[in-house]
Amino acid sequence: MGGERGVRAPASPPAAETTNLVVVQYRQGPRSFGAQTANDAVGVRMVQTLGVIDGALVAPPEGMSAEEASRRLREQPDVINAQPHVPRR
C-alpha cells in the first residue's frame, strides 16, 4: 500500500473447489425405488448414503459434469434437491 515496503495485501480466500460429485436429497430416501429411478434416468452412481438428509453422494457418468448431473437430477420427480458437492476444508 502506498509504496510501503514489506506490506502485503491480505490473501484472498481460495475459491470453493468442487469435486465431480453431487449431493442429492430424495423424497423417500436414497434406497427408495424413486431414488433408484432418478439415478438410473440420469446415469449417476451412488457413492455414499447421507442419512441426515435422506440423500446420497452420487458420481455422474464419465463426461458429465457435477453441474449438469445436478440440473438433470433436479428435474426428476423424486428428487428434492441436487447440488455439486463442495468438500469442507
Secondary structure, DSSP 8 states (H G I E B T S, - for coil): -TT-TT-------------S-EEEEESS-TTSHHHHHHHHHHT-EEEEEEGGGTEEEEE--TT--HHHHHHHHHTSTTEEEEEE-----
